[in-house]
């Protein structure tokens, strides 16, 4: 079934008028000519709009102070200061992505320049066949750069990254392996739910080259994930292992969750957002049904403060360590899902998540903090990055807020269209 969001564009005018005019930029490609708003597009209450706009303004203010001094890629904080990776690790795309979002909100060309300079430093990673995270690296940085500037060098590099990513596809198991070098047997059959978020780079490559092989692999991986990851209640494990030689399933596992039978909240959010995106790129309603199942479980597991605990089934939940990054990712996915399904309740939860993060998780009370969002948890089982700031929390909070305040701009940046 093919669904168009352009039918709801006329409803966008009221919300778009609440924000200032976007900065001038190219709008390449057939997608993104119209921004998509969520189900019913009921007006956002004025107090919510004020809180979200204040949070975006705070992010821009913080970035104005911090970004000119950043020469590498933030991966997390220690004592509230960014710790850096020179090559970007798996998170390198989020820093330029955050700067692109700051440019869209503020119109300040300083952010445009800094975003492009940062993205260029990822150029060597186009050829990296040792990671599944090329979507995280190149979509918010290079794909967004191409969509906002029209410079084909960005598009070409993103397609090269997609070429590297599809080399990790295992045709016997019909999955993209998560970790390990291609010539290493270690983790050769390991699939993680996070990879759902890397598939949109492949959809982009097929769209821009006319070669369906990229999207075909993305679809096969998504079908495998759909078949094995979701439990009957809609929860998911972090990991599922397969025999790399035969492709036969072995069973669920985890690295960042509490246990193979638990539900790591950020992984659940990756799956929700990723399956909704794959529905938008293919029109496959099985992907939409899966996204809804994951969303319904996560919504039911939220605590009243609307800041997710790090794992929905850890023994100390709901009184456990929080992960604001899971809430930011989840909010973006729910806004997408509301538009795809016509169910306004998903949008309402997304607004509550964004409001909660804006009210209780920003670094406003610390003069030394370099990030925007606090209360994040990277890897609780390893005691790695508990109650810190993370670059993807900053990115997805801004993306989510601007989906509400500036939907047309976000559409230009990341393509919110549906086939």
Order of alpha helices (4+ residues) and beta strands (2+ residues): alpha-alpha-beta-beta-alpha-alpha-alpha-alpha-alpha-beta-beta-beta-alpha-alpha-beta-beta-alpha-alpha-alpha-alpha-beta-beta-alpha-alpha
